[in-house]
Amino acid sequence: MKSLTLILTFSIIIVFSHAKPIIVTQLQPQMNQSSAFNLTQHQHQINETKLVKICSYVLSIKTSCNSPANSKDTVGILFGDADGNQILMLSGDNPDIYTFDRCKTLDFEVSGDCIGKICKLYVARVGSDGWIPESINAYHPDYPPITFNYNYFIPDDEHRYGFDYCPHQA
């Protein structure tokens, strides 16, 4: 039921923010760590006349050492640029794959429309474990990575918590 609440909440956010759902895969551990962040851009042809550029991003999520061990909470992350373009990532409902271990980092590859420089990131959580993120690094194929520091409890409610470092016009 709580997973359904999170999905419904982010669905509403998507409708009102024009964020597009994306494909998420968890990166497999690799010997060469630098290759884990080999961000590529792809082009998808639609109707033979319009090209839509698809980009790959990496979200590196570090769980706080103050977090409960082996959290199976469902986590939703919404990130975007100053122009209002946003991408949504859900950790999924498979707790065997998406377990947030205390003091550990999970890397997620996220594919979606190409956006500008990432300057905002919000987190929502559903579950009874009480997962606590320490930080989230967002890697963009065209810009330097940006770190969002949390290290505080994210309540299990219908709100999103995060940061907006985007420049805003007065």
N, C-alpha and C positions, 0 to 999 in steps of 0.2 A: 504494500500500500504506500509506503514511504517513497519507494522508487517511482511509483506512478505519480506521486505528488511532485517530485523533482522534475520528472519528464514533462508533466503538465505545466509547471512553472516556467521551464525553459522554452516550451512551445509557445507560451504566451509572450515571452520575451522576444522570441524569434519573429512572431507575427508583427509586433509593434516596432521592432528595431530593424527589420529586414535582414537579419542575420541568416546565413544559409547553413543548413545542416552539412556536416562533413563526414569523411571516413576517418576512423581512428584505428591505428594499429600500434601495438606496443613493440618497441624496438627490442630485438634480441641482444643479449650481452655479446660484446665483440672484444677481441684481443686488442685491436687498434681503436682506442677511444675516439680519436679524431674522425674516423670514418663513420661513427655513429651520427655525426652532425653534418654529413654530406647532404646538404639540402639541395634538392633539384627542383627545377621548374618544368612543367609539362604543358603541352598545348593539346586541347581537345577540339576536334572539329565537329561542329553542329550544323546540320542542314547544308553542308558544303559551302556556305557563304559566310558564316560568322564563326570566328575563332574565339573561344573562351580560354583564357589563360588560367591554368590550375597551378597552384604552388603548394609545396610541402613545407610544413613548419614542424618544429620539435618543441614540446613542452617538457621540461625537465623538472619534475615535482619532487622536492625533498620533504620527507615527513619529519616533523619535530621529534626530538628524543623525549619530549614530554608527552607525546601522543601514546594512546594505548597500543599495545603490541598487536600486530596483524589485523589492522582495521579492514573491514569489508564494506565500509560505508560507500555509497554511490556518490561520486563527485562530478559536478558539472563545472566547466570553466568556459567563460565567455571572454574572448580577447578581441581587440580591434584597434583601429587607427583613428586619427584626428578627423577624418572625413565621414565617420559614422559607419564604416564598413566593419562587420563583426563576424566572427567565426565561433561556433559552439562546439565544445568537446565534452562528451559524457564518458566516464570511466567504464561504464557497462554494468551489466547485471551478473557477470560471471565472477564470483568472488575467488575462484581458483586461479584466475588469470590476473585480476586487478586487486591485489591485496597490498595495502599501504603499510609496510613494515616500519616500525620505529627506527629512526636514524638512517633510513635508506632512501635512495633516490630511484624513481621510476621515470623512464623516458617514453613519451608518447609521440609518434609521428602523426601529424594531423594534415590532411589534404583538403584544400578548399580554394575558393576564388582568391586570386592574388589581391592583397590589400597593401596599404602603405605601411609606414613604420609603426610597429606595435607600440602603443603608448597607454593602453588601459587593459586591465585584466580583473575579472570578477570571479569569485568562487562561491558555489552553493554546495551544500552537503545534505544527504539524506541517509539516515541509519542510526543505530543505537550505540555504535562503538565510540563515537566522540573523536574522530580523526582530527589531528592538528597539523596543518601544513607549516613548515618552517619557511620555505621560499619556493618560488616558481621562476625558472629561467625560460624565457620565450626566445626561440631562435627563428629568425626570418632570413630567407635566402638572399635578400638584398641589403640588409641593415645589420648593425652590430646587435648582439643579444641584449636583452633587458631583463633585469632581475626585479621581482616583486617580493618583498620581504613581509612575511606574515608573523609566524610564531605566536599565534593566538587561536583560541578555540573558535571554530566556525559553527554557530548554532544550527540545529536541525530545524529549519523553518523555511518559509517561502521567500526569504530575502537572499540577495547576493551580497557578498562582501569583497571589497577590493580597492583598487587604486585607479585613478584617472590622472595620468600625467600629460595628457594631450594639451597642446596650446589651444586656448579658447578665445574667440574674438569677442571684444566688448560690445 
